[in-house]
Each structure stands twice: as C-alpha cells, then as structure tokens.
Amino acid sequence: MKKQRKQNWVYTPKKITVKRGIGFGLTDLMGGGWNNIVSGVIFAFVMSQGISPALAGAITGIGRIFDALFSLFFGAITDNFYRTKLGQRFGRRHFFILLGGILFTIVFPLFWVRSDNWLYYLFVYIAIELIIAMILIPWETLPTEMTNDYNLRTVLSGSRMFISATGTAIVFLVLAALKHSNNPNAYLVTGIIWTIIFVVAIFVSYRSTWERPLTPEFLKELNSRPKLSFGQFMKQTVNDYFSTFKNKAFRQHLMIYLLSFTGKDFYSTLLPTFIICTIQGAKGDLPWTLQALSIFGILSTLAAARLMVTHGPKFLYSLSYSTIIVTMFGYVLTWMFNIKNPIIILIIISIFYQLARGILEFTPWNVFPFIPDVDRIMTRRDRSGIYAAVMTFFRKSTGAVASWIAGILLAEIGFNSKTMTTYGTTPHGIQLGINVIFFVGPVVLILWALLLSLKFKLNRQTHEVLKKEIERLENGGAKADVTQEAKKVVEELTGESYEKVWPDNPDL
C-alpha cells in the first residue's frame, strides 16, 4: 500500500513553476467566472424572463444559503476522506474535484434554458452551487498541501488570481459579443460555451496538482485523531469552525474579505439595471461591454503579484479600495449631470474600477494560504480544509444577502422588470432610487474594509518569522527559548499570549 501511494501521481510533489501555478489556477476560470455570473448575470437574466426583482434576488439568496450550509461541513469531510479507499487512491481533495467536474458538465447548461417558473431556476441553481462547492473547497486547500514556502504559495495563489481575472473577462466578453449580435438565444449559447471552457479548465487543474504525501509521519498524525460517530463528527466540526475565530489574523482577514467582496457583489448585481434604466442612450449590450473591461483586471493582477511580495497586502487593500470608492462617485455623477453620449466616460471609469477589482479579488486569496500556519502554531493541527470551508460558507452567505437585498430594494422603490426596461421608460424617482442603492451599498462596505485593512499584520516578513518558530518547535525547541521578535509576531497574529500556543495536547 505504501509503495502504491508513493507511485500515485496525486501524492508526488513536483517543482512549482509559473507553468505549474497556471495549471493549478485554471480551476478559477470557473471559480472567478461563476462568482461574477452569480453577481453580474443571473439577476439580469432571470428578470429578463419576466420574473420580479424580489424573486430574482431570492433565487441566488436562497440557493446560496443551502450551499453555505453544505460548505460548512464539506471542508471537514475532505480533511478526513483519506480514511477511505477512494480517498487514498484518488486523494482526499482530488476525488471530489473529479466528481464535481463530471456533475458540472451535466447540470450547468440547464440553468440557461428559458422558463417563466422561478422555482425551476432555484432548484437548478442550488444544484450548481453544491457541485461548485464540491470542487472549490478541496481545491482551495491545495497551495497549503503542495508547499509550505511563502514565495511558492504566492506563485500558486498569484497564478490563481490571474486566471480568476481571465475567467471574469471571458464571462463578460462572450456574453457581450452574443448580446451585441442580437442573438435571441444569447444566454443559452453563452452558457454552453462557459460549460466547455470551465470543464476543460477543471480537468487540467486536476491533473496539474498534488496533495501532501501520506507519509508514515503524516498518517500517524492524521490517525491519532479519534474516529467519531456522525453525531460526534457534526459536533466537533461545529466546534472546529467556531474555534477558527480565536485566530486574530483570520478574523481580520475574513471581515476584510467579506466586506470587500459583498461590496463588489452589489456593484455587479445592480450595474446592468443602473446602466440600462438610468443612463441616457445606453444600449442593451453596454453593461456587459463595461463588465468585459474586467480584462484590465488581468493587468492589475500581474502587478499585484509583484506588489504582494514587495509591499504586502495592506498596501494592496488601500490602493484597491480607495480607487473603487472614487469610481463609484464617477458613475453617479455621470447620471446626475445627465451627460449625453457618456459611453467614453463610462468606459474610463469602468477601466479604473476593473483595475481595482482585480487587486480586490487577488489579495485575500493570496493571504489565505498563510492563515492555516497561524492556526498551526495555535493548535498543532492541519486544518486548512476547515478554514477554506469557513471562508466559503461566509462568502456565499454574504453573496446571498447582497443579491437578495438588491432585489428587495428595487421592488420597494417600485421598479418593474416588465415595463421599466430602458432609460425612457424609467421614471426619474425610480432612477434616483436605483442610484442610491447602486452607490451606497458598495461604498459603505468597501470603506469599512479599508479601515479594517489598516490594522492587518500578516505579511511576508511576519509569516517568515512565524514559519521559523513553527519549525523550531516541531524540531523539539522549547517554548521558553522563544525570541522576543517571534513572541511578538506570534501574539500579534494569533491574538493569544505565547504561553497558550503550541499546546501539549493538539486535540484540545
């Protein structure tokens, strides 16, 4: 059995290069693309079928609540799947990536079929979300599985976010092209094209990555954990998830991540309605053309990969968030001054927004692979799957809130998706309401994230100190021999006194 494991490609580490990083990151063609489909396309697509904004928002809202609950436990399932024969043969992470990819191929195109029944979209949407969670949660743990080196993890995560930005651009470029051609089946054809691109990406990524080898030492660590009944497993999982909030760096990271991404969701959800219904002279393909400018996010992602190493996440947060706030003022002022032929102005504003959005999406997921190391010194356990599941759970919950609230607020101001379909058919009072919702949601959330990011301490320098301290303790070093620098960094990142970290009993 041990010999077979050594020969299994899924447990065979390889040299991490930019090419290998791109292979890992390809799954985020789907991950980044899907998140932008949820926030920027589904709401508009469902309303185009004559379904009210409140129900259109409810589809993603209800669906993501189901998905969030599923995601809450799925990370722990992948952490422990090594105990099964399937997990040992295919990998505790890779098995679910493979299964999810097959299911995605079958289910995803079904959402883009025309229907006036919102329940149809709800049920298909829930199925898609669960399948995608089955792929993304184990995939998100792979940088931690593949290496413990900061720079190599940055290569992996940086490649991932570059690919994510590419996925966002592909999503909107394809849709904008088909909308511009007035194709009556634009959404269905686009859905099929998306499926092909995403599935190819998933399977390339599946074969380009590996997991931490099941060495005798690692198996001893894993098997030292007690086998639990289903009830005990559920209880421990909930306890594990709540325990992640003892990690100060993770608390800060999670709040910054959720606030900024939810602000982005408000923007993407409401941009089509804002453009089509409040901007004079806007055509039906303009929102998707502006969203397709997300291709500029690829450029900012490349720059951010360098700045992440030289300046750290705090600098990137400040640059991104301040730029987004300025662009939101630009959008609303374009409407207030009732500018004729505003397309050039909107394109310029959108380019700056997309450059900032690329950094916004890049930074949290480049920070994330180092969060389990903070947990490692707190618990002496390998819990990257749990952290990925908590991140996914709360991200999907807040994403649901953004789309749902947007739909409810549009309904409250009297917006009618059947009659108010262009600038000329939308009364001025309704236009004002749309602008207020479109502006206030993103600006308040992004500003809050900006203020929190100024206190964030995890970066390349502090992680290097943390990693060396973990290595010292793993090699039998005494806690009493800690340096003042290491003690300060550990306490700043964990939020615990040094005496409480690296417990004698890892299961406590």
Buried (B, 14 or more C-beta within 10 A) or exposed (E): EEEEBEEBEBBEEEEBEEEBBBBBBBBBBBBBBBBBBBBBBBBBBBBBBEBBBBBBBBBBBBBBBBBBBBBBBBBBBBBBBBEEEEBBEBBBBBBBBBBBBEBBBEBBBBBBEEEEEBEBBBBBBBBBBBBBBBBBBBBBBBBBBBBBEBEBBBBBBBBBBBBBBBBBBBBBBBBBBBBBEEEEEBBBBBBEBBBEBBBBBBBBBBEBBBBBBBEEEEBEBBEEBEEEEEEEBEEBBEEBBEBBEBBBBBBBBBBBBBBBBBBBBBBBBBBBBBBBBBBEEBBBBBBBBBBBBBBBBBBBBBBBBEBBBEBBBBBBBBBBBEBBBEBBEBBBEBBEEEBEEBBEBBEEBBBBBBBBBBBBBBBBBBBBBBBBBBBBBBBBBBBBBBBBBBBBBBBBBBBBBBBBBBBBBBBEBEBBBEEBBEBEEBEEEBBBBBBEBBBBBBBBBBBBBBEBBEEBBBBBEBBEBBBBBBEBBEEEBEEEEBEEEBBBBBBBBBBBEBEEBBEEEBEE
